[in-house]
Each structure stands twice: as C-alpha cells, then as structure tokens.
Amino acid sequence: MRVKFERSLIPADPDLSFENALWETGLRYVAGIDEAGRGALAGPVAAAAVIFPDDVRIAASLKGIRDSKQMTPASRCAWAIRLDGLSIAQAVGFASAQEIDELGIVPATRLAIRRALTQLSVSPQHLLVDFLNLPECDLPQTPLVKGDMRSLSISAASILAKTARDELLCRLDEEYPGYEFAAHKGYGTLTHRQAIQRLGYSAIHRRSFKIKINEVLGSI
C-alpha cells in the first residue's frame, strides 16, 4: 500500500537537517545523490554525488541552491562552478542509451550512481538519495521522497547531474545534427519527435523508449 507523502514536510528551501543528524552520530562523509535525464528519449542518464564538510554553518554559503528543475540554466551553471570549492568531494557518472536499452532505465540509473560513487575522492559513509533504493550498494542509505527539495546535498547533486548532462548533449548536438539536442537535451519535445520521424533514430537514442508517433504525424 502506497503511503501518501505529506507535502508539509518540504521546507521553503532545502537545508542540512538530514545531513546534520548523520554528522551528529559521527559520520563525516554524507553523500547526496540525484540523477538527470531519466525521462529523455536520447542521451545518457547522469547521476551526481556530492559530499559537503560536516559543518551545518556551510548552509549560509549554499543559500540559493534548490532542485535544479526550479533554477534557470545560468543559475545552475554558476552554482556548478561554485560547488567545486564548497564540497569535499563531488563526481558525476553516466549510463549510456545502449545500457538503458539493455538494462532498463532504473538499473541504468543505479549504474550511473555507482560510477559516480567510485569517482569520489573520499569514501562516503552514508548516502542520501532522491527517492531511489540502491540494493546493489552496501553503503547505508536513506531514500528521501522529494529529496532534491529537502536536502542541500541532494539539491547540489541535482545541479551537477543536470549541468553535466546538458553540457554533454550540447556536444552531441554537433555530432548528430538535425535533432537539436542542444535545445531540448534529448527530451521528448514535439520538435524532437518530429526529427526522429524525419531522420530516424541516432546512435544515442533510447530505442526501448516509445514516442507518440500519431501525435507527431498529426503535427507535421
């Protein structure tokens, strides 16, 4: 039975409540984890991990960070640069469109997360994950509903995953012209679906994801 999430639990801005509770138990390295690109029709899924210093006072330096979907591209990019100097460690991992087709989107997302974790310069002692369980990871973890709106570590990870993936899709736009990847970042906009209908799938399209062909044909 699914339990309805109480939205009153979402603070006005993400904070370090979850991180601080873990820091107070003696855990220094708490990693926030989030992904970007799960719902896209093309390109990889990205996942980021971020570890902040175990000091709640760092929240003042993180003011303005929130779920990346609520931020402008310029603000996300600016924060992605700043986070490099504010975090103890951070990393981004990817799982390709081919891996998504072979494994499924959720296992591929978990693969991207594992790749991000292996790139961290310090080993996390606990994971705060945005609403996803990681059964193949033996680290202690807490999946949080709306985690990117509640935890600053997860919000920061959402920014890094989103900006890294967007940057990659802009480069792929040059490699695969005609699809306008730089504009829609692989998501299923009408322009993108019309391009698929016109040009067919590229090497970075997720062939296991279905597009609404009838809607595309009706709009041409």
C-alpha positions, 0 to 999 in steps of 0.5 A: 500500500502506497503511503501518501507523502505529506507535502508539509514536510518540504521546507521553503528551501532545502537545508542540512537537517538530514545531513546534520543528524548523520554528522551528529552520530559521527559520520563525516562523509554524507553523500547526496545523490540525484540523477538527470535525464531519466525521462529523455528519449536520447542521451545518457542518464547522469547521476551526481554525488556530492559530499559537503564538510560536516559543518551545518554553518556551510548552509549560509554559503549554499543559500540559493541552491534548490532542485535544479528543475526550479533554477534557470540554466545560468543559475545552475551553471554558476552554482556548478562552478561554485560547488567545486570549492564548497564540497569535499568531494563531488563526481558525476557518472553516466549510463549510456542509451545502449545500457538503458536499452539493455538494462532498463532505465532504473538499473541504468540509473543505479549504474550511473550512481555507482560510477559516480560513487567510485569517482569520489575522492573520499569514501562516503559513509552514508548516502542520501538519495532522491527517492531511489533504493540502491540494493546493489550498494552496501553503503547505508542509505536513506531514500528521501521522497522529494529529496532534491527539495529537502536536502542541500546535498541532494539539491547540489547533486541535482545541479551537477547531474543536470549541468553535466548532462546538458553540457554533454548533449550540447556536444552531441548536438554537433555530432548528430545534427538535425535533432537539436539536442542542444535545445531540448537535451534529448527530451521528448519535445514535439520538435524532437519527435518530429526529427526522429520521424524525419531522420530516424533514430541516432546512435544515442537514442533510447530505442526501448523508449516509445514516442507518440508517433500519431501525435507527431504525424498529426503535427507535421 
